[in-house]
Amino acid sequence: MEYYHPEPTISQEIEPCPFGEGIHEKIDIVDKSSVRQVVSKGLKSLGPTKSIVIVAQGRQTSKAVTCAEIMKAKKTNAEIHQINRVAFIK
């Protein structure tokens, strides 16, 4: 512990969602979320005027990307764009 010294906390505002407020469905992925549940919820709420934002932290980020890729593959006739943002806070 003699070599330990705390670093100052750095906080940074994350850019707002590019889709605008109120026109997207937010899906939070937690430890207990299964890929099947997230994909089915996302496909039900995805519509021509509604977007989906999938939010995950830590080990769930790979699960979030997997869910987005599966949804893109299932909706072949729709125009779907995927935007990935990764932030690291020390």
N, C-alpha and C positions, 0 to 999 in steps of 0.2 A: 504494500500500500504506500510505501514511501515514494515510489515513482509515479503514483497516480495524481493527475491533476485534471479537473473537469474542463471540458471544452465549452465555449459559449454555445448556447442554443441558437440555431439558425432557422428562421421560419421564412417561408416564401409562399406567396400567393400563387395558386395554380390558375392557369388561364380558364376563363369560363367555357362552358360547353359550346362548341361551334354550331349546334343545332338550334339554339335559342331556348328560352325558358318556357316551360309548360307544354311543349309539343313532343316531349320524349318520355319514354318509360324508363325509369332507373331500376336496374336489377343489381342488387348487392350480392356478391358471392362470399359466403363464409365457409368455415371449415366443414360444416355438415352438408353443404349444398352438393347435390349430385349433378353431373353433367346432363343427365336425362331431364331432370326437373327444370334446370335453367333453360335448356333448349326448348322444351315444350312451352314454358311460360313466355319465352322470347318470341317464338313463332306465333303464339296466340295474340300477343300484343302488337306485333309488327303489322303495320298497315300502310296504305299509300301516302298518308299524311303524317304518320307517326314514326318516330325514330326510337331506337333503343340505345341506352347507355349502360354498359356493363362495368361495374366498379369492383375491383379486387385489390387486396393488399397481401404482401408477403408471398407465401407459397401458393396462394390461390390465383396468382397472375397467369400461370400456365393454364389453369383450368378455364380462366376467362377467355384467353385466346383460343383454346380448343372449342369452347362453346360458340364463339363468333365464327370460326371456320366451319363448324357443322351447320350453323344457320345459313351461312352463305351458300353452302353446297345444296341445302334443301330448297332454297328459294332461287332456282336457276333462272326463272323468267323475270325476276325483279331486279331493279338496279340497286345494288347494295354496295356501300363503301365502308371500309374498315379503317378507323383511325386509332392508332395505339399511342398512348402517352405513358411514359414511365418516369416516375420521380423518385429521387433518393433524398431522404432527409437524415442528416447526421445528428 
